[in-house]
């Protein structure tokens, strides 16, 4: 059974793409068939996996406009055993082009219907905004939303707005939409601030915060420039250990047994 999760936070720089890439990579090492969908016109997830966004021929832009995902659009990384539906700068025009289309909020969900049974997990990386692309990601999130939150000042800013957006999507488009969990990122144990944010997030989302906390890490910041997830770039680093723990925690919560 395929599980589809959307990673969303309209605040930039919270580790959303980093989480999508590294969580997906570790799920793959745990013998899950994983597809990462890059729904961000900045195409950072695409670049982070070593794909030149300027050379993308077909990807999420075409999927949204056509409502279909041909096999040729999905790139498979043999080394990582990880699949990617890439993005490109052309995706920026999709929001404008879809405005007059019928069921424009359901385009990604409908497109994924043709491929979802091939994967155990589909992770959708949304742009840092609450526009039509993100709404498509939320409607497609069959099994819930993953919300990365950085352990820094103003971390909770905008979460209220995100919660309202989720509630609006629930009310008008997808009643079963839920928050699967909140992921704490960029944690620095040396500061009182990080610890305070952890407490605040747990107070705001009781029972919905993953126990696996991602630390601030130079290796995590370096990995995208090499086109690799942390599992391949620095597998013994603290960042790698955190994302491996997160992947196992997600699988356990989903009732998936691992070796």
C-alpha positions as CSV (number, residue, x, y, z in Angstrom):
1,X,0.0,0.0,0.0
2,X,1.4,3.4,-1.0
3,X,1.7,6.1,1.5
4,X,1.7,9.7,0.3
5,X,3.1,12.5,2.6
6,X,3.5,16.1,1.8
7,X,6.2,18.2,3.4
8,X,5.0,21.8,3.9
9,X,5.9,25.0,5.7
10,X,5.5,28.4,4.1
11,X,8.5,29.7,6.1
12,X,11.7,29.2,4.1
13,X,14.9,27.8,5.5
14,X,13.3,25.3,7.9
15,X,14.9,22.2,6.4
16,X,11.9,21.1,4.4
17,X,13.8,20.0,1.3
18,X,16.6,18.6,3.4
19,X,14.1,16.5,5.2
20,X,12.3,15.3,2.0
21,X,15.6,14.2,0.5
22,X,17.2,12.6,3.5
23,X,14.0,11.0,4.9
24,X,13.4,9.6,1.4
25,X,17.0,8.3,1.1
26,X,16.8,6.5,4.4
27,X,13.4,5.0,3.7
28,X,15.1,3.6,0.5
29,X,17.9,2.1,2.5
30,X,15.2,0.4,4.7
31,X,14.0,-1.4,1.5
32,X,11.1,0.9,0.7
33,X,10.3,2.0,-2.9
34,X,10.4,5.8,-2.7
35,X,9.4,8.5,-5.0
36,X,10.3,12.1,-4.2
37,X,8.1,14.7,-6.0
38,X,9.7,18.1,-6.4
39,X,6.8,20.6,-6.4
40,X,8.9,23.7,-5.9
41,X,9.9,25.9,-8.9
42,X,13.2,26.5,-7.2
43,X,13.9,22.8,-7.8
44,X,16.1,22.4,-4.8
45,X,15.2,18.8,-4.2
46,X,16.0,18.1,-7.9
47,X,19.4,19.8,-7.6
48,X,20.1,18.1,-4.2
49,X,19.9,14.7,-6.0
50,X,22.4,15.7,-8.6
51,X,20.0,16.6,-11.4
52,X,20.5,19.8,-13.4
53,X,17.1,21.5,-13.2
54,X,17.9,23.4,-16.4
55,X,18.1,20.1,-18.3
56,X,14.8,18.6,-17.1
57,X,12.6,17.7,-20.1
58,X,9.5,16.6,-18.3
59,X,8.5,16.7,-14.6
60,X,6.0,18.1,-12.2
61,X,5.1,21.0,-14.5
62,X,4.0,18.6,-17.2
63,X,2.3,16.3,-14.6
64,X,0.2,19.2,-13.3
65,X,-0.9,20.4,-16.8
66,X,-1.5,17.0,-18.3
67,X,-2.8,15.2,-15.2
68,X,-0.5,12.3,-16.1
69,X,3.0,11.1,-15.2
70,X,4.7,9.1,-18.0
71,X,7.4,6.7,-17.0
72,X,10.0,8.8,-18.8
73,X,9.3,11.7,-16.4
74,X,10.6,9.8,-13.4
75,X,14.3,9.6,-12.9
76,X,15.7,6.6,-11.0
77,X,19.0,6.9,-9.1
78,X,20.6,3.4,-9.2
79,X,23.1,4.2,-6.4
80,X,20.5,5.5,-4.0
81,X,17.6,3.2,-5.2
82,X,15.5,6.4,-5.1
83,X,13.1,7.8,-7.7
84,X,12.5,11.5,-8.4
85,X,9.8,13.4,-10.3
86,X,11.9,16.5,-11.0
87,X,11.1,20.2,-11.1
88,X,12.3,23.0,-13.3
89,X,11.9,26.8,-13.4
90,X,9.0,26.3,-15.8
91,X,6.9,25.1,-12.8
92,X,6.6,28.8,-11.7
93,X,4.2,29.4,-14.5
94,X,1.9,26.5,-13.5
95,X,0.0,28.5,-10.9
96,X,-1.0,31.1,-13.5
97,X,-1.8,28.5,-16.2
98,X,-4.0,26.4,-13.9
99,X,-6.1,29.3,-12.6
100,X,-8.9,28.7,-15.2
101,X,-8.6,24.9,-15.2
102,X,-11.3,22.7,-13.7
103,X,-10.4,20.8,-10.5
104,X,-7.1,22.7,-10.5
105,X,-6.4,21.8,-6.9
106,X,-6.6,18.0,-7.7
107,X,-4.2,18.0,-10.6
108,X,-1.3,16.4,-8.7
109,X,-3.5,13.9,-6.9
110,X,-4.9,12.8,-10.2
111,X,-1.5,12.6,-11.8
112,X,-0.1,10.5,-9.0
113,X,-3.0,8.0,-9.3
114,X,-1.2,6.4,-12.3
115,X,2.0,5.7,-10.5
116,X,1.3,5.5,-6.7
117,X,0.9,1.7,-6.6
118,X,4.5,1.3,-7.7
119,X,5.8,2.9,-4.5
120,X,5.7,2.3,-0.8
121,X,6.3,6.0,-0.1
122,X,5.7,9.2,-2.1
123,X,7.1,12.4,-0.5
124,X,6.0,15.7,-1.9
125,X,8.3,18.7,-1.4
126,X,6.3,21.9,-1.6
127,X,7.4,25.5,-2.2
128,X,7.7,27.8,0.8
129,X,4.3,29.4,0.2
130,X,0.6,28.6,0.5
131,X,-0.3,29.1,-3.2
132,X,-1.9,26.7,-5.7
133,X,1.1,24.4,-5.9
134,X,1.1,23.8,-2.1
135,X,-2.7,23.3,-2.2
136,X,-2.1,20.6,-4.8
137,X,0.4,19.0,-2.5
138,X,-2.0,19.1,0.4
139,X,-4.9,17.6,-1.6
140,X,-2.5,14.8,-2.8
141,X,-1.4,14.1,0.8
142,X,-3.4,10.9,1.2
143,X,-1.7,9.9,4.4
144,X,-1.0,13.3,5.9
145,X,1.3,16.3,6.2
146,X,4.8,16.4,7.6
147,X,5.8,19.8,9.0
148,X,9.5,20.6,9.5
149,X,10.0,23.3,12.1
150,X,13.4,24.8,12.9
151,X,14.4,25.2,16.5
152,X,15.1,28.9,16.3
153,X,13.5,32.2,17.1
154,X,10.2,32.9,15.2
155,X,9.9,29.1,14.5
156,X,6.2,29.1,15.4
157,X,5.6,32.2,13.3
158,X,3.3,31.3,10.4
159,X,2.3,27.9,11.9
160,X,-1.1,29.3,12.7
161,X,-1.5,30.4,9.1
162,X,-0.5,26.9,7.9
163,X,-3.0,25.3,10.3
164,X,-5.7,27.6,8.9
165,X,-4.8,26.6,5.3
166,X,-5.0,22.9,6.3
167,X,-8.4,23.5,7.9
168,X,-9.6,25.3,4.7
169,X,-8.4,22.4,2.5
170,X,-10.2,20.0,4.9
171,X,-13.4,21.9,4.7
172,X,-13.6,22.4,1.0
173,X,-11.3,19.9,-0.8
174,X,-10.1,17.0,1.3
175,X,-11.9,16.3,4.6
176,X,-9.5,13.5,5.6
177,X,-6.3,15.7,5.5
178,X,-4.4,15.5,8.7
179,X,-1.0,16.5,10.2
180,X,1.0,13.2,10.3
181,X,3.7,14.8,12.4
182,X,6.0,17.8,13.1
183,X,9.7,17.4,12.6
184,X,12.1,19.5,14.7
185,X,15.1,20.6,12.7
186,X,18.3,22.6,13.2
187,X,18.4,21.8,16.9
188,X,21.4,23.2,18.8
189,X,21.6,21.5,22.3
190,X,24.0,24.3,23.5
191,X,21.3,27.0,23.4
192,X,18.3,27.5,25.7
193,X,16.4,28.8,22.7
194,X,16.4,25.5,20.9
195,X,15.2,23.7,24.0
196,X,12.5,26.4,24.5
197,X,11.3,25.9,20.9
198,X,11.1,22.1,21.4
199,X,8.8,22.7,24.4
200,X,6.7,25.2,22.6
201,X,6.2,23.0,19.6
202,X,5.2,20.0,21.8
203,X,2.7,22.3,23.6
204,X,1.2,23.4,20.3
205,X,1.1,19.9,18.7
206,X,0.7,17.5,21.6
207,X,1.4,13.9,20.6
208,X,2.2,14.9,17.0
209,X,5.9,15.7,17.3
210,X,8.5,13.1,16.2
211,X,10.9,12.1,18.9
212,X,13.8,12.1,16.4
213,X,15.2,15.6,16.3
214,X,17.5,16.8,13.5
215,X,20.5,18.8,14.8
216,X,22.2,21.7,13.1
217,X,24.9,20.1,11.0
218,X,27.6,21.3,8.6
219,X,27.5,18.0,6.8
220,X,23.8,18.3,6.2
221,X,24.4,21.8,4.7
222,X,27.2,20.5,2.5
223,X,25.6,17.4,1.1
224,X,23.3,19.1,-1.5
225,X,26.3,20.7,-3.2
226,X,27.5,17.2,-4.0
227,X,24.1,16.1,-5.2
228,X,23.9,13.5,-2.5
229,X,21.7,12.8,0.5
230,X,23.4,12.6,3.9
231,X,23.2,8.8,3.8
232,X,25.7,8.8,0.9
233,X,27.7,11.9,1.7
234,X,28.4,11.5,5.4
235,X,26.6,8.3,6.8
236,X,28.4,8.5,10.2
237,X,27.5,12.1,10.9
238,X,25.0,13.2,13.5
239,X,22.7,14.5,10.8
240,X,22.7,11.1,9.1
241,X,21.9,9.3,12.4
242,X,19.0,11.7,13.0
243,X,17.4,11.1,9.6
244,X,17.9,7.3,9.9
245,X,16.2,7.5,13.3
246,X,13.4,9.6,11.8
247,X,12.8,7.1,8.9
248,X,12.6,4.2,11.4
249,X,10.2,6.2,13.6
250,X,8.0,6.9,10.6
251,X,7.9,3.3,9.5
252,X,7.2,2.1,13.0
253,X,4.3,4.6,13.3
254,X,3.0,3.4,10.0
255,X,3.1,-0.2,11.1
256,X,5.9,-1.2,8.6
257,X,8.3,-3.8,9.9
258,X,12.0,-3.4,9.1
259,X,14.9,-5.8,9.5
